[in-house]
């Protein structure tokens, strides 16, 4: 590969353009940005030194993407107009590709210049709205505008493939798509340019062995940093990421600009509306998140919404891990949520909050809207990765699908989505080794119903009982009639006398219940049958079971309405008896004893009885049904706190 060597037009020091695609090289001697053209070199001006960070990337690092090797040959640090920096690495590929590897908030985005099809119209910067879908860049789902803003180049090193002018302002828009698709529209030229690619991990680009840069202890990294208002010594826990910090001595809000502190204002409120139960510098981990990775609290803030004239406050703790980035721990009404960022494009209908259906979808779940109101920062303490200020207001909308809460924060420059996961107070206490006083208030928006498993498993048991009941019929055999005989009881000589008749013999099988059914043509009268089940054995007879079956049937008219009571048939069931041959000895008595009484008796085996089934069903149903009523009450309390309670519940 040919290398163009020259002398810096500013200091005459030797410089090299190693890549044919490089347009600008940063002079290592005088920090001039030197651009090359067809005839000579041009000094674009001085640019600051790179502010060292904990980035795992560094100049000269080699990786691989899509089967092609690359080397990081340049780096620019870019400042957001609202505060904050991000790194943009220039990747030179062995096949001639030119790639840009952006690094921000612990995430990496690899993009390439993408020529657009003829006739593709890109909205101009002024017309572009956050949350707006932009078509034409990809044939897949339209990309969504996640952020628009103005940036400037403040530091650089190595070789840059474009004409970098130090301090020059440039408009841009970042777009997100599903499955990690990412794009940037650069409005710095006469025509918008699109850079298209993906969010990647270090493993994706062959840099999984890269490690965060080693730094000296934090006390050393913050040496010489003191509050410009009171002179108090400050210690930054994320000095390469921090944009705002509050002085713990004089309560001043300070701007952090590449290690330099600038006084902004003295915060009026000395205390937050809600007391903080965790401290800055505390470290903790949750086994459910990031394999128990440890996070440190570096900042905390109090925010509020105003609904129907009433302010509702909550506290937010900013968590930081150098390898993972920033996360949040939100404390409201003594309920807790662990909050993570979400790709804007992965939230369906994220740009249509005022649509017909107040709900969104994410990761296969439907989230119902709970609140939609401006949220205002009322108190800050510690350090933050953006230019936070008291009074800062965003439109905040919360959508719930317990135990998750999907939250949108919207300004005219940026739209962000985050996913909160409800965690119990004892988990926070265990994570940080503290004791948190007080109890929870009301029901949290995304608090899961604590006894939901009782409903789930209770109804599962009922379903299992029904299945067992259905399958037991064919498994145990169908019921069978072993005797169906009509007998005649002759008139009695006197009222208290009884008459005995004997049925024909029949066979019974073992391990099967026996039902006796008797019927008689009684009419406004009664009869009572005493039945003995007799086992027929060789040389003897033994009484096995004795049952009584009363039969009575009455009817008439009372106050012009007819009524009936009883019936002409009745039955009784006994449990299984030994297998063998049996007969019935029936002794009857009846009201009209002077007249004969015909009766019919029927004996059945293996009769399916609903009593045992329904008794078991009722017992098993008590817990899930009562729990279900508790859940209705729980949900009513939840939605009573919502702006959309009447419709969403």
C-alpha positions in Angstrom: 0.0 0.0 0.0 1.4 3.4 -1.0 1.9 6.0 1.7 1.8 9.7 0.9 4.3 11.6 3.0 4.4 15.4 3.4 5.2 18.2 5.7 2.5 19.9 7.9 1.8 23.3 6.4 1.6 24.7 9.9 4.7 23.3 11.7 6.5 21.6 8.9 6.5 18.3 10.9 6.3 15.1 8.8 2.8 13.6 8.3 1.7 10.5 6.4 -1.5 9.7 4.5 -1.5 5.9 4.8 -4.9 5.2 3.3 -5.9 6.3 -0.1 -9.3 7.2 1.2 -8.0 9.6 3.8 -8.8 13.3 3.2 -7.6 14.8 6.5 -4.7 13.8 8.8 -4.2 15.2 12.3 -0.6 16.5 12.7 0.8 14.7 15.8 3.1 17.7 16.5 0.9 20.8 16.3 -2.6 19.3 16.3 -3.5 20.9 12.9 -6.1 19.2 10.8 -4.4 19.0 7.4 -6.4 18.3 4.3 -5.1 17.2 1.0 -6.4 18.2 -2.4 -5.2 17.7 -6.0 -2.3 20.3 -5.7 -1.4 21.0 -2.2 -2.1 20.6 1.5 -4.5 22.8 3.4 -4.4 23.7 7.1 -8.0 23.5 8.4 -7.1 24.7 11.9 -6.1 23.4 15.2 -8.1 20.7 16.9 -8.0 19.6 20.5 -6.4 16.5 21.9 -8.6 13.4 22.3 -10.1 13.2 25.8 -9.1 9.7 27.0 -11.9 7.4 28.0 -12.5 3.9 29.1 -13.2 2.9 25.5 -12.0 -0.6 24.6 -11.1 0.7 21.1 -7.8 2.3 20.1 -5.9 3.4 17.1 -4.4 0.5 15.0 -6.8 -2.1 16.4 -7.7 -4.7 13.8 -11.0 -6.4 13.4 -13.3 -8.2 10.9 -16.8 -7.6 9.5 -18.7 -9.6 6.9 -15.5 -11.6 6.2 -13.3 -8.5 5.5 -10.5 -7.3 7.7 -10.2 -3.6 8.8 -8.0 -1.4 10.9 -9.0 1.6 13.0 -6.9 4.4 11.5 -8.7 7.6 12.7 -10.9 8.9 15.5 -13.0 12.0 16.0 -14.8 13.2 19.1 -18.0 14.9 18.3 -20.0 17.2 20.6 -23.8 17.3 20.8 -25.4 20.7 20.9 -27.2 19.8 24.1 -24.0 18.6 25.7 -22.3 15.2 25.6 -19.7 13.7 23.3 -19.4 10.5 21.3 -16.5 8.9 19.5 -16.5 8.1 15.8 -13.8 5.7 14.6 -12.6 5.5 11.0 -12.3 1.9 9.8 -10.2 1.2 6.7 -11.1 -2.2 5.1 -8.7 -4.4 3.2 -11.1 -4.5 0.2 -11.3 -0.7 0.0 -14.4 -0.2 2.1 -14.6 2.8 4.3 -16.6 2.3 7.5 -17.5 4.5 10.5 -17.7 2.9 13.9 -19.6 5.2 16.3 -19.3 4.6 20.0 -21.9 6.2 22.4 -23.3 5.2 25.8 -21.5 1.9 25.7 -23.0 0.9 22.3 -21.4 0.6 18.9 -22.8 1.3 15.5 -21.0 0.4 12.2 -22.2 2.3 9.2 -21.2 2.8 5.5 -22.0 5.4 3.0 -25.2 4.3 1.2 -26.0 5.8 -2.3 -29.7 6.2 -2.6 -31.8 5.0 -5.5 -32.6 7.7 -8.1 -35.7 9.6 -7.2 -35.4 8.9 -3.5 -36.5 12.0 -1.5 -34.9 12.6 1.9 -36.8 15.1 4.1 -34.9 18.3 4.7 -33.6 18.9 8.2 -36.2 21.5 9.1 -39.1 19.3 8.1 -37.8 16.2 9.8 -39.6 15.3 13.1 -38.5 12.9 15.8 -40.6 9.7 15.7 -41.2 10.2 12.0 -40.8 7.2 9.7 -38.4 7.7 6.7 -38.8 5.5 3.7 -36.5 4.9 0.8 -33.3 4.1 2.7 -34.1 0.4 3.1 -36.7 -1.9 1.5 -37.6 -3.2 5.0 -39.7 -1.5 7.6 -39.2 2.3 7.4 -36.6 3.7 9.7 -37.7 5.9 12.5 -36.1 9.2 13.4 -34.8 8.8 17.0 -32.8 12.0 17.2 -32.0 15.2 15.3 -29.5 17.8 16.3 -26.4 19.8 15.5 -22.9 18.6 16.3 -19.4 19.9 16.0 -15.9 18.3 15.9 -13.9 19.1 19.0 -11.0 16.6 18.9 -9.5 14.1 16.5 -6.4 11.9 15.8 -5.1 9.8 13.0 -6.6 9.9 9.5 -10.1 11.1 8.6 -11.9 10.2 5.3 -13.8 13.5 5.1 -12.9 17.2 5.3 -13.1 17.7 9.0 -13.2 21.4 10.0 -12.6 21.9 13.8 -15.6 23.5 15.5 -17.7 23.6 12.3 -21.4 22.9 13.1 -23.2 20.1 11.2 -26.9 19.0 11.3 -27.6 15.3 11.5 -30.4 12.9 12.2 -30.1 9.4 13.7 -32.6 6.7 12.6 -33.4 3.3 14.0 -34.8 0.2 12.5 -35.8 -3.2 13.7 -33.2 -5.9 14.3 -30.5 -3.3 15.2 -30.6 -1.4 11.9 -29.1 2.0 12.3 -28.6 5.0 9.9 -27.4 8.6 10.1 -28.4 11.4 7.7 -25.6 14.0 7.4 -26.9 17.4 6.4 -23.5 19.1 6.4 -23.2 19.2 2.6 -25.4 20.6 -0.2 -27.2 17.2 -0.4 -28.0 14.9 2.5 -25.8 11.9 2.7 -27.0 8.6 4.3 -24.7 6.3 6.3 -26.4 2.9 6.8 -25.5 -0.1 9.0 -26.2 -1.9 12.2 -25.7 -1.7 16.0 -22.9 -4.2 16.7 -21.1 -5.8 19.6 -17.4 -6.1 19.8 -17.7 -9.8 19.2 -19.6 -9.0 15.9 -16.7 -7.1 14.6 -13.9 -9.4 15.7 -12.9 -7.3 18.7 -14.2 -9.5 21.6 -10.8 -9.5 23.2 -10.7 -5.7 23.4 -10.6 -4.4 26.9 -11.4 -1.0 28.4 -8.4 1.2 28.7 -6.7 1.1 32.0 -6.9 4.3 34.0 -5.4 5.6 37.1 -7.4 5.7 40.3 -10.3 8.1 40.2 -8.7 10.3 42.7 -5.8 10.8 40.3 -8.1 11.3 37.3 -9.9 14.0 39.1 -6.8 15.7 40.4 -6.9 19.4 40.1 -10.7 19.4 39.6 -12.3 21.8 42.0 -15.6 23.6 42.1 -15.1 27.0 40.4 -17.7 28.5 42.8 -16.5 27.3 46.2 -13.2 25.6 45.5 -14.3 22.2 46.9 -12.5 19.2 45.5 -14.6 17.0 43.2 -14.3 13.4 42.2 -15.9 12.2 39.0 -16.9 8.6 38.8 -17.3 8.6 35.0 -15.0 11.5 34.0 -15.0 10.6 30.3 -18.8 10.5 30.1 -19.9 13.2 32.5 -21.5 16.4 31.2 -23.1 17.8 34.3 -22.0 17.5 38.0 -23.3 19.1 41.2 -20.9 20.3 43.8 -21.7 18.5 47.1 -20.4 21.5 49.1 -22.1 24.6 47.6 -24.9 22.8 45.6 -23.7 24.4 42.3 -24.5 22.9 39.0 -21.4 22.6 36.9 -20.7 22.0 33.2 -18.0 19.5 32.5 -16.1 20.2 29.2 -13.3 17.7 28.5 -12.2 17.9 32.1 -12.8 21.6 32.5 -15.4 22.8 34.9 -17.7 25.8 34.3 -20.1 27.2 36.9 -23.7 27.3 35.7 -25.9 28.1 38.7 -26.5 27.6 42.4 -29.4 25.2 42.8 -32.1 26.8 45.0 -33.5 23.6 46.5 -31.1 22.2 49.1 -33.3 19.1 49.6 -35.3 17.0 47.2 -39.1 16.7 47.6 -38.5 13.0 48.4 -35.7 11.7 50.5 -33.1 9.6 48.8 -32.7 6.1 50.4 -29.5 5.3 48.4 -26.3 7.2 48.2 -24.0 8.3 45.4 -21.0 5.9 45.2 -23.1 2.9 46.4 -22.5 -0.2 44.3 -24.9 -3.0 43.7 -25.9 -5.8 41.4 -29.1 -7.7 40.4 -28.7 -11.3 39.4 -31.6 -11.0 37.0 -29.8 -8.2 34.9 -26.6 -8.6 33.0 -25.5 -11.8 34.9 -25.2 -9.8 38.1 -22.9 -7.1 36.8 -22.1 -4.5 39.3 -23.4 -0.9 38.8 -22.4 2.2 40.7 -24.8 5.1 41.5 -23.2 8.2 40.1 -26.2 10.6 40.0 -29.7 11.0 41.2 -32.6 13.3 40.4 -36.1 14.1 41.4 -38.8 14.5 38.7 -42.5 15.2 38.9 -45.7 15.4 36.8 -48.6 17.7 37.5 -52.1 16.2 37.1 -55.2 18.1 37.9 -53.2 20.6 40.0 -51.4 17.9 42.1 -47.7 17.2 41.8 -46.5 13.6 41.9 -42.8 13.1 42.6 -40.4 10.2 42.2 -36.6 9.7 42.4 -34.3 8.3 39.7 -30.8 6.9 40.4 -28.3 6.9 37.5 -26.3 3.6 37.4 -23.1 3.2 35.6 -20.9 0.3 34.5 -18.0 1.0 32.1 -18.7 -2.1 30.0 -22.5 -1.8 29.9 -23.1 1.9 30.0 -25.9 3.7 31.9 -29.0 2.3 33.4 -31.6 3.7 35.8 -33.2 2.7 39.1 -36.5 4.4 39.6 -38.1 4.8 43.0 -41.8 5.9 43.2 -44.2 5.3 46.1 -41.6 2.9 47.5 -41.9 0.8 44.4 -38.8 0.1 42.3 -38.0 -0.4 38.6 -34.7 -1.3 36.8 -34.8 0.7 33.6 -32.9 -0.1 30.3 -32.8 1.7 26.9 -34.9 0.3 24.1 -34.5 0.7 20.3 -37.0 3.2 19.1 -37.9 1.1 16.0 -38.7 -2.0 18.1 -41.7 -0.2 19.6 -44.6 -0.4 17.2 -46.7 2.8 16.7 -44.0 4.7 18.7 -44.7 7.8 16.6 -48.5 7.7 17.0 -49.2 8.2 20.7 -52.5 10.1 19.9 -53.7 7.3 17.6 -57.0 5.5 17.9 -55.6 2.8 20.2 -53.7 4.1 23.2 -51.3 1.2 23.3 -48.0 0.0 21.8 -46.3 -3.3 21.1 -42.8 -4.4 22.0 -41.1 -7.7 22.0 -44.4 -9.6 21.4 -46.2 -7.9 24.3 -49.0 -5.3 24.2 -48.6 -2.3 26.5 -51.6 -0.2 27.5 -51.2 3.5 28.1 -51.1 4.6 31.8 -49.9 8.2 31.8 -49.1 10.9 29.3 -47.9 14.1 30.8 -44.9 16.6 30.9 -42.3 15.5 33.4 -40.0 18.1 35.0 -36.7 17.8 36.7 -36.9 19.4 40.1 -33.6 18.4 41.8 -30.3 16.9 40.8 -27.3 15.6 42.6 -24.1 13.9 41.3 -23.1 13.6 37.7 -24.9 13.0 34.5 -24.1 12.0 30.9 -26.2 14.8 29.4 -26.5 18.5 30.0 -29.3 18.2 32.7 -30.7 21.3 34.3 -33.4 21.9 36.9 -36.7 22.8 35.1 -35.9 20.6 32.1 -39.2 19.2 30.8 -40.0 16.4 28.4 -43.2 14.8 27.4 -43.4 11.5 29.2 -45.8 8.6 28.4 -45.9 5.3 30.2 -47.4 2.1 28.8 -47.7 -1.0 31.0 -47.8 -4.7 30.7 -46.9 -5.9 34.3 -44.2 -6.5 35.3 -42.9 -4.2 32.6 -43.3 -0.5 31.9 -42.5 0.9 28.5 -41.7 4.7 28.7 -41.3 7.3 26.0 -39.6 10.6 26.5 -40.2 13.1 23.7 -38.7 16.5 22.8 -38.6 18.3 19.5 -35.0 17.0 19.2 -35.1 13.4 20.4 -37.4 10.5 21.2 -36.2 7.7 23.5 -37.9 4.6 24.8 -36.9 2.6 27.9 -38.1 -0.6 29.5 -38.7 -0.7 33.2 -38.9 -4.0 35.0 -40.6 -4.1 38.4 -38.4 -5.3 41.2 -39.3 -5.9 44.9 -37.9 -3.6 47.6 -36.1 -6.5 49.3 -34.1 -7.1 46.0 -32.9 -3.5 46.1 -32.0 -3.8 49.8 -30.1 -7.0 49.0 -28.3 -5.5 46.0 -27.0 -2.4 47.9 -26.9 -3.8 51.4 -29.3 -1.3 52.9 -32.6 -1.2 54.8 -35.3 0.8 53.1 -37.9 2.2 55.5 -41.6 2.4 54.9 -44.1 0.3 52.9 -45.4 0.6 49.4 -48.2 3.0 48.7 -51.1 1.9 46.6 -50.4 -0.4 43.5 -47.6 0.5 41.2 -48.4 0.9 37.5 -46.5 -2.2 36.5 -46.6 -4.1 39.8 -47.5 -7.7 39.1 -50.4 -9.2 41.0 -48.6 -11.1 43.8 -50.9 -14.1 43.8 -51.2 -14.6 40.1 -49.8 -18.1 40.3 -52.7 -19.2 42.5 -55.1 -18.3 39.6 -52.9 -19.9 37.0 -52.3 -23.1 38.8 -55.8 -23.2 40.4 -57.6 -23.2 37.1 -54.9 -25.6 35.7 -55.9 -28.0 38.4 -59.6 -27.6 37.5 -58.8 -28.3 33.9 -56.8 -31.4 34.9 -59.7 -32.6 37.1 -62.1 -32.3 34.1 -59.7 -34.2 31.9 -59.3 -36.9 34.5 -63.1 -37.1 34.8 -63.5 -37.4 31.0 -60.8 -40.0 30.6 -61.8 -42.0 33.6 -65.1 -43.0 31.9 -63.5 -45.1 29.2 -60.7 -46.3 31.4 -63.1 -47.6 34.1 -65.7 -48.9 31.7 -69.2 -47.8 31.0 -72.0 -48.5 33.4 -74.0 -51.7 32.9 -77.5 -52.8 34.0 -77.4 -56.2 35.7 -81.1 -56.4 36.8 -84.3 -54.7 35.6 -87.3 -56.5 37.0 -90.9 -55.6 37.7 -92.4 -57.1 41.0 -95.9 -57.0 42.5 -96.6 -56.4 46.2 -99.9 -57.9 47.1 -102.4 -56.1 49.4 -101.5 -56.3 53.0 -103.8 -57.8 55.7 -103.2 -54.8 57.9 -101.6 -51.4 57.8 -98.4 -52.2 59.7 -97.8 -55.5 58.0 -95.1 -55.9 55.4 -94.6 -58.0 52.4 -91.4 -59.5 51.1 -90.5 -60.3 47.5 -87.3 -61.7 46.1 -85.7 -60.7 42.7 -84.2 -63.0 40.2 -80.4 -63.7 40.7 -77.8 -61.4 39.0 -74.0 -61.2 38.9 -71.9 -58.3 40.2 -68.3 -57.6 39.4 -65.7 -56.5 42.0 -64.4 -52.9 42.4 -67.4 -51.2 40.9 -70.1 -49.2 42.7 -73.7 -50.4 42.6 -76.8 -48.2 42.1 -80.3 -49.4 43.0 -83.2 -47.6 41.3 -86.9 -48.2 42.3 -90.1 -46.8 40.9 -93.7 -47.2 41.9 -96.9 -45.6 40.5 -97.6 -43.5 43.7 -100.0 -40.6 43.3 -100.4 -38.3 46.3 -99.2 -41.2 48.4 -96.0 -43.0 49.4 -94.2 -46.3 49.5 -91.1 -47.4 51.2 -88.8 -50.3 50.1 -86.3 -51.9 52.4 -83.9 -53.7 50.2 -81.3 -56.3 51.2 -78.5 -57.3 48.8 -77.9 -61.0 49.4 -74.9 -62.8 48.2 -75.6 -66.3 46.9 -73.0 -68.7 48.1 -72.8 -72.5 47.9 -74.7 -74.0 50.8 -75.5 -70.6 52.5 -76.7 -67.1 52.0 -75.2 -64.0 53.6 -76.6 -60.5 53.8 -74.2 -58.1 52.4 -75.9 -54.6 52.3 -79.2 -53.2 53.4 -80.6 -49.9 52.0 -83.9 -48.1 52.2 -85.5 -46.3 49.2 -88.5 -44.1 50.0 -90.8 -43.1 47.1 -93.4 -40.4 47.5 -95.2 -38.1 45.0 -97.6 -35.3 45.8 -99.2 -32.6 43.7 -102.1 -30.1 43.9 -103.2 -26.5 43.4 -102.6 -23.8 46.0 -103.8 -20.2 45.5 -104.4 -20.9 41.8 -100.9 -22.3 41.2 -100.1 -26.0 40.7 -97.3 -27.6 42.7 -95.5 -31.0 42.9 -93.3 -32.6 45.4 -91.2 -35.7 45.1 -91.4 -38.2 42.3 -92.3 -41.8 41.4 -88.6 -42.9 41.1 -85.7 -42.8 43.6 -82.3 -44.4 43.9 -79.5 -45.2 46.2 -75.8 -46.1 45.6 -73.4 -48.2 47.5 -69.7 -48.8 47.1 -68.1 -51.9 45.5 -69.0 -55.3 46.8 -67.1 -58.6 46.3 -67.6 -60.3 42.9 -70.3 -62.9 42.9 -74.0 -63.8 42.4 -76.6 -61.8 44.2 -80.4 -61.4 44.7 -82.5 -58.7 46.2 -84.9 -59.3 49.1 -87.4 -56.4 49.1 -89.8 -55.7 51.9 -92.4 -53.0 51.1 -94.9 -50.9 52.8 -97.2 -48.3 51.2 -99.9 -45.9 52.0 -102.8 -47.6 50.1 -102.0 -51.0 51.7 -105.4 -52.5 50.7 -104.4 -52.3 47.0 -101.6 -54.1 45.3 -98.4 -52.1 44.5 -96.4 -52.8 41.4 -92.8 -51.8 41.6 -89.8 -51.9 39.3 -86.2 -52.3 40.5 -83.1 -51.8 38.5 -79.5 -52.6 39.5 -76.6 -50.9 37.7 -72.8 -51.2 38.1 -69.9 -48.8 37.4 -72.2 -45.7 37.6 -70.6 -42.4 37.0 -71.5 -40.2 40.0 -71.2 -36.4 39.7 -71.2 -35.8 43.5 -67.5 -36.7 44.0 -66.5 -34.8 40.9 -68.4 -31.7 41.8 -67.2 -31.8 45.4 -63.6 -31.9 44.3 -64.4 -29.2 41.7 -65.8 -26.9 44.3 -62.9 -27.4 46.7 -60.4 -26.8 44.0 -62.3 -23.7 42.7 -62.4 -21.9 46.0 -58.8 -20.6 45.9 -58.6 -19.4 42.3 -62.0 -17.8 42.3 -61.4 -15.9 45.5 -57.9 -14.9 44.2 -59.5 -13.7 41.0 -61.8 -11.4 42.9 -58.7 -10.1 44.7 -57.1 -9.5 41.4 -60.1 -7.4 40.2 -59.7 -5.3 43.3 -55.9 -5.1 42.7 -56.4 -3.9 39.1 -59.0 -1.4 40.2 -56.5 0.2 42.6 -53.8 0.2 39.9 -56.0 2.0 37.3 -57.4 4.4 39.8 -54.0 6.1 39.6 -54.1 6.3 35.8 -55.1 9.2 33.5 -56.7 6.5 31.3 -58.2 4.3 34.1 -61.8 4.2 32.8 -60.8 3.0 29.4 -57.7 1.0 30.0 -58.9 -1.1 32.9 
